Amino acid sequence: MLLFGGGGPLFFNYEKNHNCSDTWMWHALFVNNLIPWRKLDGCMTWTWYLACDIQFFLLLPFLVQTYKADRSMFWKICFVLFAFCQVFTTIVIFKNDFSANFFTYQQDFWTLLHYKPYTRFPSFLIGIIWGCSYFDYKTTFRKPSSLDQVQTQAEIK
């Protein structure tokens, strides 16, 4: 389907060099940022970010439900997830001897670090924490609006 809808000055390269017939299933299941583990599959390589978003979105209801049910458990889970991601990322960096210099190009940097969800999840987790904290702030410390005062007066009468 992609071959019939493409266009542009470099599309002829994509027609000859893609690998979608072998790896299309990983893209359909949104696990293309995990499988294949150590190489780029060549099929729509920009979809790694969409896979990360979907994977994180699937965890969101469980984290929000935990926040509503048991705040202390929510904070423990967030700490464990954050610590796991940071430790795992650090291990990958040291094991593969990645450089902090952007100009030392290493293919493994992209396949083992940049595209993987364990390097992206901490920032997503910070967003969840801020969102839950803001919700708590708005529901706990909310000043009554003029509409609330009108409703209260209407209930009294």
N, C-alpha and C positions, 0 to 999 in steps of 0.2 A: 504494500500500500504506500509506503514511504517513497518507493522508487518512482511511482507515478505522480506524486504530488510535489516533488522537489524542483528546485530551480536555483538560479544564481550562478555566479561566475566560477565557483569551485565545486558545484554539485557533481560534475562529471567524475571528480576524484572520489566522492562518496559512493557513487554507483559501483565503482570497481573495488574499493578498499574496505567496505563495511563487512561486518561479520554478524549481521543480524539473524541470519537463518539458524545459527547455532545458539545464540544467547537471547533471543527475543523473550523467552519465558521468564528470565530473571528480571527483565524490565517490566513485564506485565504484573509480576508479583511484588515489585518494588524492593527487590533485594539485590539489585545490580551494583550497589555500592559495597556489598559483602561478597558476592560471588561473581566472577572468579576473584580469589583473595589477593593475589600478588601481581595481577596484570590487568591492563585495560582491555576490554572486549572489543572496542572499536565500533560498537553499535550505539549511536546516540549518547555519546559520552557525557553530555551535559545533563543527563537525567539523574546523575548521582545525587544532586541536591533535592530533587523531588522525592527520591527514595528516602533520604534522611527525614524530610518533612513528614512523610506518611508514617514512617516508623515512630517518630516522636509523637505524632498526633494520636497514634494508637495507644500510647502510654498515658496520654493526658487524662482520660476519664478515670483511670485507676488512681492517679495522683490527686486529682480534685476530690474524688470520693473519699480518699484517705484523709485529705485535709478537712473535709466536712465531718467525718466520723471521729477522728482522733488526731488532734494537732501534734501531739508529741511524737506519734508514730510517723506522721508526715515529715517532720523535721529530721527524724532519724533516717528515714528512707532517702530523703534528699541528700543528707550528708554522706550516706553510704554510696549512693549513685555518683555523686560528685567526686568523692575520693577514689572510687573505682576507676572512673574515666581518667582522672589525673594520673593515677599510678600506672594504669595501662598505657596511656600515651607516653609517659616518661620511660617506661620499659621499652616500648617500640622505638623511641628516639635513641636511647643508648645502645640497644641491641643492634640497630642498623647503622649506627654512627652517622646520624643525620646532622647536617651543618645548619647553623642559624643564618648562614649567608644564602640569600636567595639566588645568587648567580652561580652557585655550585649546583648545577642541575643534576638531580638524581631521579630516575624514574620511580624508584621505590618510595620516594617521599610522597608522590601523588597517590600511588596505589595503596600504601600502607598507612598513611597519615592524613592526607588532605581530604580524601573522599569518604573516610570511614566515620560512622556515627559516634564512636567513642570520643572523637576529638570535637565534634559539634554539639554533643548533648549537654555539656556544662552550660553553654550560653542559653540553650533552650530551657534548661532547668532554672537558671536565674530569672528568665522571663516568667516561668510558672510561679516561682516564689514571689516575685514582685506583684504579679496579678492576684494571687491569693491574699497577699498582705494588703493590697489596695482594696480588695473586696472587704476584708475584715475592717479596715479603717473606715470605709464608707458606711458600713452597716453598724459599726460601734459608735463612731464619733460624728455621726451625721447630725447637722443642725436641722431643725424642722423648717421646712420651706413655708412660704405663704399659702401654698395649696394645702399643706398638712393642717395649718391653722384653720383654714376655711372648712375643711372636712371635720375637724374637731368641734368647731362651733356648730356645724350642722348636726352633728351627732348629739350635742347637748340639747338643742332645741327639739 
